[in-house]
């Protein structure tokens, strides 16, 4: 865990965006899971932007959002997307490239 | 009785449903005819087929026609191509997608689902897609939606259970939205689409197909199902050309066309005589079959000339010769087509049969006929078209062609080459039952030469000659001669001529014999009369002689009596000497 974080430069700011559609249970779960994960691994160097597509539907096309909820890692490059409620922490970490895939 | 019940029920049902099921016209030529008005309004329709069969184009045309002709704006949700690519692709069909987008008639939303970018963890749904689609629909008030090809989602996302549930929800949602949708799907193994989309879209399924037979490709369309309405069930060929998609319904035209009683000349006077004295019916179809070099093209050229002479337009499709070649060749038999061609009454269209598929041919025929508006169309020869497909396809195509021309009241003359060894009554392309008049040109081999003969195999609706005519190509055009029918059988050509000469000679001999006999009788009569004359002369001579002899006798008698009287007077006899001389005298007198 520490190893992979060491690999990425300490000063990196993680810019994350979570697309949801209303306050659905899945969205809430996803946000809670994300928050927990970031605090554990990226404390102090991340931002989370929550986009509610019910309020801003025009934003869906920009990040090619199909599934909800979708977490988009805008920074650092390259762009990554994780769909689902992020209930599987291991997979989420792999998806965010915070941990190398086994 | 069962049958009657069975038949009558769907009819009444059909009528009820016709009213019940609203349809949205696709604006695609022919498709609305087959479906009886278009795809079901407010419901999704599945268009499936293998790669490159025209699914995207059909969907796009549905959208563009809706926006331009039916005031129904549309959303194109593309999963495979970007908006720019799509605009470029359909520009060749004359659709200006960019302009429609600018005028807010069409929205193109490109949805890209890249597996390599996406990880999945836990529960999710496709609400994002719904939001996007809903947003696009609401932004222009869309009535039509195309999803092309939604199955791409299956390769981007791995949770099948979620996808299937969400697709079901999507189609439900589309119905609730009241939009008329076309969903395209790639043809799958053993089922219509790769991921079984037909499971969700149950109202209308259209299958597109692209087949290559003998190196010529043909596109076909079939309505697999259309719930709650009658529809054409055949496979209909369709074309993609610079006007978009053209579906060519075979049976939709039916046999309801008007018929004309007007007769038009075939261009050969003797043939007109054979055809009940007036020629072909206007709007009928004429088939001229024959082996090589029997004068089929010449027959066609005569008809073309007769048409132009009447001041009517004639369209000549030549599949084997160039216009120049036809004009030159026909001049050799005294048919000059060039002036008509220059006046644009006669138009040639030379094209190789193998150049394009039958469907393309058919469409180009349609187009040219509609453009030029001819009264007579000539196809020379139709068997060239068989090379562009199979005999079956060519027959189907010609059926539609004949139907189309009949509806237009255009008279069609088709020539067809029969190859050696085939029976002459076989028209090669199986359309002999479709044509109204069938002329058969054939060779008759006799006495070391081949001669052409013409039969009139059939001619519907008119009394026509059932006799063979000898068909002569002179430098004055076609000449039809009666063949020699006599004890020697049917004779043509030199054999006919020599037989005729023999007969002529025989007649002369007979006439001379009769004349001789007449002369002899005359002579005999003269001889007889001469003899009668001689006999009469002889008789007259004898009569005269006898008269003279009697005169002398009487004289002598008189003298004798006088002598006797004188003697008696001298002798003074008292006897009556008068008695005997008197009697004698009296007898002579009698």
Interface residues (C-beta under 8 A of the other chain):
Chain A: X19 X21 X24 X26 X29 X30 X33 X53 X54 X57 X58 X60 X61 X64 X65 X66 X67 X68 X69 X70 X78 X79 X80 X81 X82 X83 X84 X85 X86 X87 X88 X91 X92 X94 X95
Chain B: X109 X111 X112 X113 X114 X117 X118 X119 X120 X121 X122 X123 X124 X125 X126 X127 X128 X129 X130 X131 X132 X134 X135 X153 X156 X157
